[in-house]
Amino acid sequence: MDEKEKEALKRRESEQQRLEELKQQGARKLAAGEDQRRKRMLAEEKTERLEKLLFNFVNYTMWASVIIISVLMIKAPAAAYDGMPAYVHPKAYYTLMLSESVLGCVVMLAARKVQGWIRIPSYMLIPFVIFLYCAIFLGEVRSFYYRFSNWDTFLHFFSAGMLGSLAFSIISILNQSKKVPVTLSPGFIAMFAFCFAVACGAIWEIYEFTFDGILGLNMQKFMLEDGTQLVGRAALADTMEDLITDVCGAGLVALSGYLAMKRNSIRWLNRIQLRPSTEKD
């Protein structure tokens, strides 16, 4: 075998060795990708199980609250009377609890219905369900609004953040739609998210004011728990604190979303993206 044949043989062996190495590298990358995909699927399954568990727990809690409060309301006296024990309350005491619990049940049913045609991601649904539980069951039924002075403030800040995130998701859908010929800038999207969350907070305050007057409730906390009515700035404090907190929560989410879009770091925005129920990730 002359020198040229030896060199050719060495080159072929070298190429074969290189091909084997490339195949091994490809196999390792494929195995690593498959392992990551499997881990991601397991994490998604755990999240979905947690979502289902929380949803059912809160849903059953709401319905149980409606039943129990209805029974207590039926047995309660029509009005307070002299010498009434401290653990006995008149019917009016249970009105707000019952109305809020019924509202919670309606919202839970609506959320389940919406999931039939829109896929609500777990990163949005789980905080929403926790918010309902904290606002209605803990807040009204368990009187956390009176037990903890900042409970209402915390919930308004939390809800403003959720609404701002929802606004980002809505605009993202419009940007991806072929029916909408305009692509919106990050600044406009952030401003829309801020205004959307604050507007929803203002509409909620109008709802509270309206039904406080119609049903004699105390959602705006213009009365103390013992029925003493507040006057002046004290009566306005709850509403104004709620609106200011809405502005702060919406502003924080709008700023975070704006900076994320400017830096192309939109992973958290993708996690809260609403999608058609038939669309796969």
ChimeraX attribute file (.defattr): number of C-alpha atoms within 10 A of each C-alpha:
attribute: neighborCount
match mode: 1-to-1
recipient: residues
	/A:1	5
	/A:2	6
	/A:3	8
	/A:4	9
	/A:5	10
	/A:6	11
	/A:7	11
	/A:8	11
	/A:9	12
	/A:10	12
	/A:11	12
	/A:12	12
	/A:13	12
	/A:14	12
	/A:15	12
	/A:16	12
	/A:17	12
	/A:18	12
	/A:19	12
	/A:20	12
	/A:21	12
	/A:22	12
	/A:23	12
	/A:24	12
	/A:25	12
	/A:26	12
	/A:27	12
	/A:28	12
	/A:29	12
	/A:30	12
	/A:31	12
	/A:32	12
	/A:33	12
	/A:34	12
	/A:35	12
	/A:36	12
	/A:37	12
	/A:38	12
	/A:39	12
	/A:40	12
	/A:41	12
	/A:42	12
	/A:43	12
	/A:44	13
	/A:45	12
	/A:46	12
	/A:47	16
	/A:48	15
	/A:49	13
	/A:50	14
	/A:51	19
	/A:52	14
	/A:53	13
	/A:54	18
	/A:55	21
	/A:56	14
	/A:57	13
	/A:58	20
	/A:59	21
	/A:60	13
	/A:61	17
	/A:62	25
	/A:63	15
	/A:64	13
	/A:65	21
	/A:66	22
	/A:67	15
	/A:68	11
	/A:69	19
	/A:70	17
	/A:71	11
	/A:72	16
	/A:73	19
	/A:74	12
	/A:75	13
	/A:76	17
	/A:77	15
	/A:78	12
	/A:79	11
	/A:80	15
	/A:81	10
	/A:82	5
	/A:83	6
	/A:84	12
	/A:85	9
	/A:86	6
	/A:87	5
	/A:88	13
	/A:89	19
	/A:90	18
	/A:91	17
	/A:92	17
	/A:93	19
	/A:94	19
	/A:95	18
	/A:96	20
	/A:97	23
	/A:98	22
	/A:99	15
	/A:100	21
	/A:101	26
	/A:102	18
	/A:103	16
	/A:104	24
	/A:105	20
	/A:106	13
	/A:107	15
	/A:108	19
	/A:109	12
	/A:110	11
	/A:111	17
	/A:112	13
	/A:113	11
	/A:114	13
	/A:115	14
	/A:116	12
	/A:117	12
	/A:118	16
	/A:119	17
	/A:120	20
	/A:121	18
	/A:122	18
	/A:123	16
	/A:124	17
	/A:125	19
	/A:126	19
	/A:127	16
	/A:128	18
	/A:129	22
	/A:130	13
	/A:131	18
	/A:132	23
	/A:133	22
	/A:134	20
	/A:135	24
	/A:136	25
	/A:137	21
	/A:138	15
	/A:139	21
	/A:140	20
	/A:141	21
	/A:142	14
	/A:143	15
	/A:144	18
	/A:145	21
	/A:146	15
	/A:147	10
	/A:148	10
	/A:149	10
	/A:150	11
	/A:151	16
	/A:152	20
	/A:153	18
	/A:154	15
	/A:155	19
	/A:156	24
	/A:157	20
	/A:158	18
	/A:159	24
	/A:160	29
	/A:161	25
	/A:162	22
	/A:163	26
	/A:164	29
	/A:165	25
	/A:166	20
	/A:167	22
	/A:168	28
	/A:169	21
	/A:170	16
	/A:171	19
	/A:172	18
	/A:173	14
	/A:174	15
	/A:175	16
	/A:176	12
	/A:177	12
	/A:178	8
	/A:179	8
	/A:180	10
	/A:181	10
	/A:182	11
	/A:183	12
	/A:184	12
	/A:185	12
	/A:186	17
	/A:187	16
	/A:188	12
	/A:189	21
	/A:190	26
	/A:191	18
	/A:192	17
	/A:193	30
	/A:194	28
	/A:195	19
	/A:196	20
	/A:197	27
	/A:198	25
	/A:199	17
	/A:200	16
	/A:201	23
	/A:202	16
	/A:203	12
	/A:204	14
	/A:205	18
	/A:206	14
	/A:207	13
	/A:208	18
	/A:209	16
	/A:210	14
	/A:211	15
	/A:212	17
	/A:213	10
	/A:214	9
	/A:215	12
	/A:216	12
	/A:217	22
	/A:218	20
	/A:219	20
	/A:220	19
	/A:221	20
	/A:222	21
	/A:223	16
	/A:224	11
	/A:225	13
	/A:226	7
	/A:227	10
	/A:228	9
	/A:229	13
	/A:230	14
	/A:231	11
	/A:232	8
	/A:233	9
	/A:234	13
	/A:235	15
	/A:236	14
	/A:237	15
	/A:238	17
	/A:239	20
	/A:240	13
	/A:241	14
	/A:242	22
	/A:243	21
	/A:244	16
	/A:245	23
	/A:246	30
	/A:247	21
	/A:248	18
	/A:249	24
	/A:250	31
	/A:251	22
	/A:252	17
	/A:253	22
	/A:254	27
	/A:255	16
	/A:256	12
	/A:257	24
	/A:258	22
	/A:259	16
	/A:260	16
	/A:261	18
	/A:262	12
	/A:263	9
	/A:264	9
	/A:265	12
	/A:266	14
	/A:267	10
	/A:268	12
	/A:269	17
	/A:270	14
	/A:271	13
	/A:272	19
	/A:273	20
	/A:274	18
	/A:275	18
	/A:276	12
	/A:277	13
	/A:278	10
	/A:279	8
	/A:280	7
	/A:281	4
